Amino acid sequence: MEIVFVPSQSKTVQGKKYTRDWFIRPLGSGNGNWLLTKSSDVLINGVSYRGFILDLYNKSRLTESLYKRFRDDLSKGKVTI
């Protein structure tokens, strides 16, 4: 089983570049600049478990330390998927 932590990302673009994977909001005074952000994720064999982990630990942010806690709990058998 392959478990991978994908950190959050952000970038700025100009023009109308829209994509489903990124959260988009205006940047600055609306001169066509956009801030695109993507949330962190945990992939197990290529499948996202972000929502599962957040619900499991009753958290709203997926951090690297929460990922490590989940990975340790999974290896100890405290959590099953």
C-alpha positions in Angstrom: 0.0 0.0 0.0 1.4 3.3 -1.1 0.6 6.4 1.2 1.6 9.8 -0.1 1.1 13.2 1.4 0.5 16.0 -1.1 1.2 19.5 0.4 -1.0 22.4 -0.4 -0.1 24.6 -3.3 -0.8 28.2 -4.5 0.1 30.2 -7.5 -0.9 33.5 -9.2 -2.1 33.7 -12.8 -3.3 36.5 -15.0 -6.3 36.2 -17.4 -9.0 33.6 -17.3 -7.4 30.3 -16.4 -10.0 28.2 -14.7 -9.6 24.6 -13.5 -11.7 22.3 -11.3 -8.8 21.2 -9.1 -8.0 24.7 -7.8 -9.9 27.2 -5.6 -9.9 30.5 -7.4 -10.2 34.0 -6.0 -9.4 37.5 -7.2 -6.0 38.9 -6.3 -5.3 42.6 -5.8 -7.7 45.2 -7.2 -9.3 43.0 -9.9 -6.9 43.6 -12.8 -7.3 40.1 -14.1 -5.0 38.6 -11.5 -6.1 35.4 -9.7 -4.8 33.5 -6.7 -5.2 29.7 -7.2 -4.9 27.4 -4.2 -5.1 23.7 -3.9 -5.6 21.9 -0.6 -3.3 19.3 0.8 -4.3 15.7 0.3 -3.4 12.1 1.3 -3.4 9.6 -1.5 -3.5 5.9 -0.8 -2.8 3.9 -3.9 -3.8 7.0 -5.9 -7.2 7.5 -4.2 -7.8 10.6 -2.1 -8.6 10.0 1.6 -8.7 13.7 2.6 -12.3 13.7 3.7 -12.0 10.4 5.5 -9.0 11.6 7.6 -10.6 15.0 8.4 -13.8 13.2 9.5 -11.9 10.6 11.5 -10.0 13.1 13.6 -12.7 15.8 13.5 -10.4 18.4 12.0 -10.9 21.1 9.3 -7.2 21.3 8.0 -5.1 18.5 6.8 -1.6 19.1 7.9 1.6 17.0 7.6 1.5 16.2 11.3 -2.1 15.0 11.0 -1.0 12.8 8.0 1.8 11.3 10.2 -0.6 10.6 13.0 -3.0 8.9 10.5 -0.1 6.9 9.0 1.1 5.7 12.5 -2.5 4.8 13.5 -2.9 2.9 10.3 0.3 0.9 10.8 -0.6 0.2 14.4 -4.0 -1.1 13.4 -6.0 1.6 15.2 -7.5 2.7 11.9 -8.7 0.4 9.1 -9.6 1.5 5.6 
